[in-house]
Amino acid sequence: MAKYIYHKEDSRHHEYNDWLDSKKTFSFADYYNPKRMNFGALRVFNDDILQAGKGFGRHPHDNMEIISIPLDGSLIHKDNLGNEQVVTAGEIQVMSTGSGVFHSEYNHEQTAKTRFLQIWIYPSALNVTPKYTKLQLNKDAFQNQFSAFIAPTADVHTAAVQQKAWMSLGIFNSTREFEYQVKQSGNGAYVYVMNGSIEIDGHQLSTGDALGITDTNAFSGKINSPEAEILVTDVPMTF
């Protein structure tokens, strides 16, 4: 029987200062909550807003898969691997930090805020060669269905991470039912409502709400708003 972990939008830790407005689902940096450490291999799920021209100065990472998804605006990324990229809404970037990366990440907009999702996944192997990927999302692929853009193996539509993990997006434009097949036995699905209102097995979710689902191979739900965007992070629960 499926098990659920329900994270309402207003239950996330909210930090605000003069350059960053951050909503943290799990313990991160100065925020610590022993009941909110991770969902399986999903370690970080932050909804961040950077003020114009502001951002994270040069700092290190290792042994983590870090996915950045701009929702509004653009980010500029620089690292010691020689990558310097601007990532805009409609694109994603993935860092497999492996044996170690130094990077900086700033709002590339000089007069507007940039909002992005910052997502970290534990890797399945340690100290691999670091890698950077930028991917243009094909929004047509997500219309009224779930389609993966993160997977263990890259192709023309997906960027790869060092884990048996997938991230899928569904953009629904009418009230309808939907179904999601968990990608691998033993994985759980972390369902995040980017926009709209949905129902999954009696759980009502609105914009910013999330539902972790485990111990099932599939789940179904219903769109309760004229439009909805749903992000599913499909990760091993033991790793």
C-alpha positions in Angstrom: 0.0 0.0 0.0 1.3 3.4 -0.9 2.7 5.7 1.8 2.6 9.5 1.7 4.6 12.4 3.1 2.7 15.7 2.7 4.6 19.0 2.5 2.4 22.1 2.4 3.9 25.2 0.8 3.7 27.1 4.1 5.5 24.3 6.0 8.8 25.1 4.2 11.5 27.1 5.9 11.4 30.7 4.6 14.5 32.9 4.7 14.8 36.4 3.3 17.6 38.9 3.1 18.6 41.7 0.8 19.7 39.5 -2.0 18.0 36.1 -1.6 14.4 35.0 -0.9 14.6 31.2 -0.3 12.0 28.5 0.6 13.7 25.3 1.8 11.9 22.0 1.9 14.7 20.1 3.6 17.4 21.0 6.0 20.0 23.2 4.3 22.7 25.6 5.3 21.6 27.3 8.6 18.2 25.6 8.6 18.1 22.3 10.4 15.1 20.1 11.0 15.7 16.4 11.8 12.3 15.6 10.4 13.1 17.3 7.1 16.5 15.8 6.0 15.7 14.2 2.7 13.3 12.1 0.6 15.4 9.1 -0.3 18.2 10.3 -2.6 16.5 13.7 -2.9 18.5 15.9 -0.5 17.7 19.5 -1.3 14.6 21.2 -2.9 14.8 24.9 -2.7 12.7 27.6 -4.4 15.0 30.6 -4.6 14.6 34.2 -5.8 17.7 36.2 -6.4 17.7 40.0 -6.6 19.0 41.7 -9.7 22.7 41.0 -10.2 23.0 39.1 -6.9 23.9 35.5 -6.2 26.2 32.9 -4.8 29.9 33.7 -4.9 32.6 31.2 -5.8 32.2 28.1 -3.5 33.0 24.4 -3.6 30.8 21.3 -4.0 31.5 17.6 -4.2 29.7 14.3 -4.6 26.3 15.8 -5.3 24.1 16.0 -8.4 22.9 19.7 -8.5 20.0 20.7 -10.8 19.0 24.3 -11.4 15.7 25.1 -13.1 15.1 28.8 -13.8 11.4 29.6 -13.7 11.7 33.3 -14.3 14.8 35.2 -15.5 18.2 33.8 -16.0 21.3 32.6 -14.1 25.0 33.0 -15.0 27.2 30.0 -14.0 31.0 30.0 -13.9 33.2 27.1 -12.7 36.8 26.0 -12.5 36.1 23.4 -15.3 36.0 26.3 -17.7 32.3 26.5 -18.1 30.6 29.9 -18.3 27.0 29.7 -19.2 23.8 31.7 -19.0 20.8 29.5 -18.2 17.3 31.0 -18.9 13.8 29.9 -18.1 13.0 27.0 -20.4 16.5 25.6 -19.9 18.1 23.6 -17.0 21.7 23.0 -15.9 23.1 19.9 -14.1 26.4 19.7 -12.2 27.7 16.3 -11.4 30.2 17.6 -8.8 31.9 14.3 -8.2 35.5 14.8 -7.0 35.0 18.5 -6.6 33.9 21.7 -8.4 34.3 25.4 -7.5 31.5 27.5 -9.1 29.6 30.8 -8.7 25.9 31.4 -9.7 24.4 34.8 -10.0 21.2 36.4 -11.3 22.1 37.4 -14.9 19.3 40.0 -14.9 20.5 43.4 -14.0 17.0 45.0 -13.3 14.8 42.0 -12.5 14.6 39.1 -10.1 15.3 35.5 -11.1 13.4 32.6 -9.6 14.8 29.1 -9.8 14.5 25.7 -8.3 17.7 24.3 -6.7 17.6 20.5 -6.4 20.3 18.2 -5.0 20.4 14.4 -5.4 22.8 12.1 -3.8 24.9 10.3 -6.4 25.3 6.5 -6.6 29.1 6.7 -7.0 31.6 8.9 -5.3 34.5 11.0 -6.6 33.6 10.6 -10.3 34.9 13.1 -12.8 32.9 16.4 -12.5 30.6 17.2 -15.4 28.5 20.2 -16.4 25.4 20.0 -18.7 22.9 22.6 -20.0 19.8 21.4 -21.7 17.0 23.2 -23.6 13.6 21.8 -22.5 11.1 20.8 -25.2 7.8 22.1 -23.8 5.8 20.2 -26.4 6.9 16.9 -24.9 5.3 17.8 -21.6 1.8 18.7 -22.9 -0.8 16.7 -21.0 1.7 14.0 -20.1 4.8 13.4 -18.0 8.1 13.4 -19.9 11.5 13.0 -18.3 14.2 15.6 -18.7 16.6 14.1 -16.1 17.6 10.5 -16.3 20.5 8.1 -15.5 21.5 8.2 -19.2 21.5 11.3 -21.4 19.8 11.5 -24.8 18.5 14.4 -27.0 15.7 15.1 -24.5 17.4 14.3 -21.1 20.4 15.3 -19.1 22.2 12.6 -17.1 22.8 12.4 -13.4 25.0 9.9 -11.5 22.0 8.1 -9.9 19.0 5.9 -10.8 16.9 9.1 -10.7 14.5 10.8 -13.1 12.8 14.2 -13.1 9.7 14.6 -15.2 7.4 17.5 -16.0 3.8 17.4 -16.9 1.9 20.5 -18.2 -1.8 20.0 -18.2 -4.3 22.4 -19.8 -7.6 21.1 -18.7 -9.2 19.2 -15.9 -8.4 15.5 -16.4 -7.0 12.5 -14.8 -3.3 11.6 -15.0 -1.1 8.6 -14.1 2.6 8.3 -13.3 4.6 5.1 -13.5 7.5 5.0 -11.0 10.6 4.4 -13.1 12.3 1.7 -10.9 11.3 -0.7 -8.2 12.3 0.8 -4.8 12.1 4.4 -6.0 9.8 7.0 -4.6 8.2 9.9 -6.3 8.3 13.5 -4.9 5.4 15.4 -6.6 5.7 19.2 -6.6 3.0 21.4 -7.9 4.6 24.3 -9.8 1.3 25.8 -10.7 -2.4 24.9 -10.3 -4.4 22.5 -8.2 -4.4 18.7 -8.2 -5.6 15.7 -6.1 -3.7 12.5 -5.5 -5.5 9.8 -3.4 -7.5 12.3 -1.4 -4.6 14.7 -0.9 -5.4 18.2 -2.2 -2.3 20.0 -3.5 -2.1 23.6 -4.7 0.8 25.7 -6.0 3.9 25.1 -3.9 2.6 21.9 -2.2 4.4 18.6 -2.5 3.6 14.9 -1.9 6.2 12.2 -1.4 4.8 8.8 -2.5 6.5 5.5 -1.7 5.8 1.7 -1.7 4.0 1.8 -5.0 4.8 1.2 -8.7 2.3 3.9 -9.9 -0.1 6.5 -8.8 -2.9 8.5 -10.4 -4.5 11.8 -9.7 -6.8 14.5 -11.1 -6.2 18.1 -12.3 -8.6 20.4 -10.5 -7.7 23.7 -12.2 -7.8 24.9 -15.8 -4.0 24.6 -16.0 -1.4 22.8 -13.9 2.3 22.1 -14.0 3.6 19.2 -12.0 7.2 18.2 -11.4 8.0 14.7 -10.3 11.4 13.7 -8.9 11.7 9.9 -9.0 14.6 8.7 -6.7 15.8 5.6 -4.9 14.6 5.5 -1.3 17.8 3.5 -0.3 21.1 4.3 -1.9 
